[in-house]
Amino acid sequence: MIKNVIIFFYSKLDSFHLKILPSKREYYQMFFLNLHYAWLRHFRFVYWKNRGVICGNGVRFSFNIKIIQPKNLKIGVRSKVLNNVIIDARGGVEIGANTQIGFESIILTGSHNIYNSEMPILDQGMNFKCVTIGDDVWLGTRVIVLPGVSIGNGAIVGAGSVVTKDLEPNSIYGGVPAKFLKGRNN
């Protein structure tokens, strides 16, 4: 136990910092755990690619992702789709490079037709519109993107926001519906 402890002494602060180093067993556990996760990441990548998703190198798919009609989904290099995300790609979804889709987010491309009040909504069919998400975009946790929306490069959408219209590049948005908060350069 003594060999796994390092004591740092800071003379200026007259204090010390105690740090416990991992044991050899813990190093092995961390190594195999990371190897296990890397294998699972690769398995999920291959799974979605075989289902028809067009994706660049380094794309990461987390757990419990649901993609409706994956053949209409294009994802750029090094993008991440995190846990419990739902992507309705029936109308087409394009996600740029280096983009992160946060936990439990929903991207929709379809909506029911509702304009004939004399006919049940279920019998009126659906309307589909493509969603485009640019490069270097971050969608926070539980963001909902509605059909036909285009999100510009470098945009950030805060957690829990609902994106109902196009978003400008390099800007930060939040709220329901998502509104401009400030530019990223400010």
Residue, then its C-alpha position, 0 to 999 in steps of 0.5 A: m500500500i505504501k508504494n501506491v501513495i505519492i505525497f506532494f508537498y507545496s512549500k508556498l501553500d504549506s500543505f500537501h496533497l495525497k494521491i493514491l495510484p491504481s494498483k496493477r490489478e486496477y490498471y488491468q481492469m481499466f485496460f480490459l474495460n476500455l478494450h471492451y468499450a472499444w469493441l462495442r463501439h466498433f460493433r455498433f459502427v459496423y451494425w449501422k453501416n450494414r443497415g445502410v447508414i452512410c458514415g465517415n471514419g470515426v463515427r461513434f454510436s452509443f447505446n439504445i439508438k433507434i434509426i427509422q429508415p437508416k438508408n436515408l441517414k448520412i453522418g460525417v467523420r468523427s461525429k457522435v450519436l449518444n445514448n437513447v437518440i431517435i432519428d427518423a430518417r424517412g425524409g432524409v437526415e444529413i449530419g456533418a463532421n465533428t457533430q455531437i447529438g446529445f443524450e435522448s435527442i430526437i430528430l424528426t423528418g415526418s409529420h402528419n397531414i392535418y388540413n382536411s377536417e372531414m377526414p381522420i388524421l391517420d388517413q391523410g398520410m404524412n409529409f416528409k422534409c429533410v433535416t440538415i445539421g452542419d459541421d461542428v454542431w453540438l445538440g445538447t441533451r433532449v433536443i428535438v429537431l423538427p422536419g425541414v430544419s437546417i442547423g448551420n456549422g458551429a451552432i450549439v443548441g441547449a439542452g431541452s430545446v425544440v428547434t422549429k426553424d433554421l439556425e444560423p452558423n456559430s451561434i448558441y440557441g436555447g429554449v422552446p422554441a429555440k431562440f438565439l442567445k448569443g454568438r460563439n465568438n462573444 
